[in-house]
């Protein structure tokens, strides 16, 4: 007898009761409000990471006019540094994920995100583009550990 694969699957997920009726052994889904809150927090975390990555590249002309000691190439490097360092830092992030776990690595990444943002706040002066660049480099280390 040749049983089709779909019949095999049906045979695995159905059980026959004593009275002859079949009971589907389907998993039940349960929604928790806490999961939606955690998902929302993670979405905000990912959004802040993505924004910090590309923020200067989309307003290059404004950044050039504000920071007197910046050039077009240096502003372009603020987004290219992310792509350049992604591969080497991915090995570190993988090791951290294996040894620390997802929760700790996300908390670590969120802390680095806050520190990098604070460094960039220190670059408000028009001659402090290098401080902003250092903050963006530090944020790159965070982005690999947090959102990969």
C-alpha positions in Angstrom: 0.0 0.0 0.0 1.3 3.4 -0.9 0.3 6.2 1.4 0.7 9.7 0.1 2.8 12.1 2.1 -0.2 14.3 3.0 -2.0 11.3 4.4 1.1 10.6 6.5 1.0 14.1 7.9 -2.8 13.8 8.6 -2.2 10.5 10.3 0.4 12.2 12.6 -1.8 15.1 13.7 -5.1 13.3 14.1 -6.0 10.9 16.8 -9.0 8.8 16.9 -11.1 8.8 20.1 -12.8 5.8 21.5 -16.1 6.8 20.0 -14.7 6.9 16.5 -14.5 10.7 16.1 -11.2 12.4 15.3 -9.5 15.0 17.4 -7.0 17.3 15.7 -4.0 17.6 17.8 -3.3 21.2 16.8 -1.2 23.6 18.9 -3.2 26.4 20.5 -1.9 30.0 20.3 -2.2 32.2 23.2 -1.5 36.0 23.0 0.2 37.8 25.8 0.1 41.6 26.1 3.6 41.5 27.5 5.0 40.1 24.2 3.5 43.0 22.3 5.1 45.5 24.7 8.5 43.7 24.3 8.1 43.7 20.5 7.3 47.4 20.5 10.4 48.1 22.6 12.5 46.0 20.2 11.0 47.9 17.2 11.9 51.2 18.9 15.4 49.9 19.6 15.9 48.8 16.0 14.5 52.1 14.7 16.9 54.1 16.8 19.8 52.0 15.5 18.8 52.4 11.9 18.3 56.2 12.3 21.7 56.6 13.9 23.3 54.7 11.0 22.2 56.9 8.1 21.3 60.2 9.7 24.1 62.3 8.3 24.2 60.8 4.9 20.6 61.9 4.1 21.3 65.6 5.1 24.8 65.9 3.8 24.5 69.5 2.6 23.1 70.6 6.0 25.9 68.8 7.9 28.5 70.4 5.6 27.2 73.9 6.3 27.0 73.3 10.0 30.3 71.5 10.8 33.1 73.8 9.5 35.7 71.1 9.8 33.9 68.4 7.8 34.1 67.4 4.2 31.8 65.4 1.9 34.0 62.4 2.2 34.1 62.5 6.0 30.3 62.7 6.1 30.0 59.8 3.7 32.3 57.8 6.0 29.8 58.2 8.9 27.6 55.7 7.2 30.3 53.6 5.4 32.0 52.9 8.7 29.0 50.7 9.6 29.4 48.6 6.5 33.2 48.4 6.8 33.2 47.1 10.4 30.2 44.9 10.1 32.0 41.7 9.1 34.8 41.8 11.7 32.4 42.8 14.5 29.9 40.1 13.6 32.3 37.5 14.8 32.5 39.3 18.2 28.7 39.6 18.3 28.3 35.9 17.5 30.6 35.0 20.3 28.8 37.3 22.7 25.4 35.9 21.7 26.7 32.3 22.3 28.2 33.2 25.7 25.9 35.9 27.1 22.5 35.1 25.5 20.0 37.3 23.7 18.7 39.3 26.6 22.1 40.4 27.9 23.4 41.2 24.4 20.4 43.4 23.7 20.8 45.2 27.0 24.5 45.7 26.3 23.6 47.0 22.8 21.0 49.4 24.3 23.5 50.7 26.7 26.1 51.3 23.9 23.3 53.0 21.9 22.7 55.4 24.8 26.4 56.1 25.3 27.0 56.7 21.6 24.1 59.1 21.5 25.5 61.0 24.5 28.9 61.2 22.8 27.1 62.7 19.7 25.3 65.2 21.9 28.7 66.4 22.9 29.4 67.4 19.3 27.0 70.3 19.2 29.8 72.8 18.5 30.5 73.6 14.9 34.1 72.6 15.1 33.5 69.2 16.8 32.7 66.9 13.9 35.4 64.5 15.0 33.5 64.0 18.3 30.4 63.1 16.3 32.4 60.7 14.2 33.7 59.0 17.3 30.2 58.7 18.6 29.1 57.1 15.3 32.0 54.7 15.4 30.9 53.6 18.9 27.3 53.3 17.7 28.6 50.9 15.0 29.9 48.5 17.7 26.5 48.6 19.2 24.6 48.0 16.0 26.2 44.6 15.3 25.6 43.4 18.9 22.0 44.7 18.9 20.3 44.3 15.6 22.9 42.6 13.4 
